[in-house]
Amino acid sequence: MTRSDPEPAEPRPRRRSTAVRPSDDTLLDGVLSVFATLGFDDVTMEQLAVAAETSKPTLYAHFGTKEQLFDACVRREASRLLEWMRESYRRAQGFDLDRHVATTTRALFDFAATHAEGFHVLFGAPTAGRSHEVRAATIRSVTDTVAELIRHEYGGADLEWGASADFCAAAITDIGVRGVQQALAQDLDFTAAANLTISIIVAAMRHLDPAAVRAVDADAEPAAPSRPAEPTAPTADRTPPQPSPATPRNDVLDTAIRMFLRGERLELHAVATELGISRTTIYRRFGTREDLLGVVIARQFEHVITTIDSRCTSRGAHRISEIFDRTLRRLAADPALRTYLQNEAPAALRLVTQTDGPVHRGSVRLVERLIQRAQEQDGYRPPIDRTTLAFALVRLGESFLYSNAVADVEGDIDHLLQVQTTLLGVAAPVGGP
């Protein structure tokens, strides 16, 4: 009696070694293609686990439900797209509007070409319902940036942009996104499709009718009534009265600071909504989102330094050393600043360290005042001129904060303070956490 050869076993899904716990990003990389191809409703956690080369319990442990896994996937791709676009805005700084449109529109097409699955998850038909909220927030963020660019490039005595800038920016963003969708759907050459999209946008902006722009703005901000309206009792379906557009500048700044301290992404439209004013009003008072962010962070740095200064009892260079030490420790432990530096690097680094920006310039000014007071009141004699010393100390602190928050490197603050005390000309750091 002969024994027949056993039938080959069914192949089992490959699983990652349990010796190394997979990261969230590794798992999201695995499930991305499944969501992009099949959407949300037609996939199971088993399929997703196989695609990620892991187990269902691992996916549940990392993300929770399938809904939460999909949400994490969508939000990551939205973050990648926004950072990609922000980098294109940085490259296009100083360009005229035509070149700016060309640079940023090509960046959108390039993202879709190199991150096709991410683009499909955000803007593809199979995921349209589930990703609507994140998709809308992503488009709104891009639109806000385009609107700020329009106001910068087209503002003037004969044309002052209001809500019309947001209107045009929304149209431009929609043309760009739909251009990419068509290129993907019809398998078009991306370079040719990008060039055609750019030509449409540029032609539209060059031939805008100023009267139409002014008409939109006039309709968006109607004149105040000539007499106060009769008070009415609030009802469930009536929108409550909004604050006056004459909201003080400090109210805008205080609202922005509260949002920043909560760890939220600071957006002009969110501040405007909370205060019941238009984004145009905020733009006219502070400039772009980055301008407002710079003022917010500079104000927070000033608050920390002045608070620590008011409680410090040392004198001379030792006082400067103690304030510097405690300020860095306080900022390094600040969750809002850390979240901002991590979520928006390298744009955050540029904003915080830009020589002529409000954060760096304000920090240097504060430190220089500390040095001047130590000279005048305590007879301190700095080893180099006051302005250069203040600049060097601030740069030293910036490098520490960046490596600590963004590069995920635990900064050695003791060694940092050795350098700082050498610059100040004192023997050893004073103070502590």
Secondary structure, 3 states (H helix, E strand, C coil): CCCCCCCCCCCCCCCCCCCCCCCHHHHHHHHHHHHHHHCCCCCCHHHHHHHCCCCHHHHHHHHCCHHHHHHHHHHHHHHHHHHHHHHHHHHCCCCCHHHHHHHHHHHHHHHHHHCHHHHHHHHCHHHCCCCHHHHHHHHHHHHHHHHHHHHHHHCECCECCCHHHHHHHHHHHHHHHHHHHHHHHCCCCHHHHHHHHHHHHHHHHHCCCHHHHHHHHHHHCCCCCCCCCCCCCCCCCCCCCCCCCCCCHHHHHHHHHHHHHCCCCCCHHHHHHHHCCCHHHHHHHHCCHHHHHHHHHHHHHHHHHHHHHHCCCCCHHHHHHHHHHHHHHHHHCCHHHHHHHHHCCCHHHHHHHCCCCHHHHHHHHHHHHHHHHHHHHHCCCCCCCHHHHHHHHHHHHHHHHHHHHCCCCCCCHHHHHHHHHHHHCCCCCCCCC
